[in-house]
């Protein structure tokens, strides 16, 4: 097999999109000891990816050799794989990048008068010369996938690809707050992050709004050291955006550890909400394996069960210290001792001392017994007990009985079934199980899913508004509301602002990650704007991964899923009539955009078959 073909096959595993190039080049810059890194993109990386650093640079021989497969200076033997302190180590990244792009490299080591300029085109060196350049290294990757058109055609839109670049960029800048970074896209500066401490880096990236929403986490043991921050339960969201785990300054994903964090907060969060966290693990490199995935995003821990327990306890302890959970001992504010028992240490059976003659009910002449002085907890004042009794009696008097609740529920269920007057109704309607509408037209019966029907109706309405560019009615907010997004979501919203206008949202950018909302669609009931937009974006992003629909169709489908009727909603007869009428005016009424079947139709023949005798 020709070497160029082998390199292109290898590139398919390592370089999946422009974000992969940014990740590999910036990690190489950090391994070279850089204290400042600049990233410049054009067209989300399709046209240009430039990464410049002030690291150690390379000499003439290394500048050409670095593009060979498995050429690396980061390890020299197999034993080094178990003591890794660098981001990269396999020597595949630069060879893979050079195989599918035009690459210009300029580099100079400290002490050298001139630098080296190398041009690569599909694994072939087209130029090697001396040049004048600053200390460090600059990579310019142009025309990504120029010789693999199929891979280039499978890239998503610029907005999606840039969000992927942002994902990788933020994972790196959060892992290295001691390094300054800048990011430019299409000649616009996106980030300028000076070197700082971790909390200030988080504020620089996610905005000042996160300042009061972070709880510090610190736990040290012989197995692992854990530092970082976890969000307060009040700041939990329906999206999973701001969740970062790092081990030895390397970002990784670990569902097992994610479960430890979520379970530690389980009694404080709704079931569909997720907490933000930024947690940093320090583990002996010989106790982890980072070489189980081509992109090194998965890490295997030798003692993951022990780390799970330590992590769970550390999160609970952080919450308890800040008085957020009432079932945690707030007096225990010192770090939990996870030190291992020494083999030479003698294990002593714990002893409990007590007074066998103590009787809490014994008192002489109305005075406290001498024993009770040693146990003051048994001498609680009677007034406190009386106060609790008064509260109990008050609650008991004002709590509705089970019979009252059942009657109320029954009345609500029957609202949609009551006949309206003595007039004959051509359309028979009633609601079944708060989720289905049974509609009868003379000899035809329809069983309709109310959530699917609502989704189909809203989807077609939203598509018409965007295609005809008809601005929807807007309900102005009494006080404009500021909504903070993650950096990735903020970029997505900016790209969708023109479409949001036609859907009834009146909002504008205010800073890097903040939108000011002046109005919402007038047709919908008042809701929490922040949570509604978060849910809308979560649905939109999920559709991007599973669907190949247009931007407008995706947004319309996401809006319909967010604002549509849900199962369990009790409907009045007028509401059911309106829903059925609008459903059968749709261009396609049988299926919802999500693929759910909207209704089942039974005519007279179908009903006869249901009751036909088997004999």
Secondary structure, 3 states (H helix, E strand, C coil): CCHHHHHHHHHHHHCCCHHHHHHHHHHHHHHCCCCEEEEEEEHHHCCEEEEEECCCCCCHHHHHHCCCCCCCCCCCCHHHHHCCCCCCCCCCHHHHHHHCCEEEEEEECCCCCCEEEEEEECCEEEEEEEECCCCEEEEEEECCCCCCHHHHHCCCCHHHHHHHHHHHHHHHHHHCCCCEEEEEECCEEEEEECCCCHHHHHHHHHCHHHHHHEEEEEEECCCCEEEEEEECHHHCECCCCCEEEEECCEEEECHHHHHHHHHHCHHHCCCCCECCEEEEEECCHHHEECCCCCCCCECEECCHHHHHHHHHHHHHHHHHHCCCCCCCCCCCCCCCCCCCCCCCCCCCCCCCCCCCCCCCCCCECCECCCHHHHCHHHHCCHHHHHHHHHHHHHHHHHCCCHHHHHHHHHHHHHHHHCCCCCCCCCEEEEEECCCEEEEEECCEEEEEEHHHHHHHHHHHHHHHHHHCCCCCCEEEEEEEEEEECCHHHHHHHHHHHHHHHHHCCEEEECCCCEEEEEEEECCCCCCCHHHHHHHHHHHHHHHHHHCCCCHHHHHHHHHHHHHCCCCCCCCCHHHHHHHHHHHCCCCCCCECCCCCECEEEECHHHHHHHCCCCC
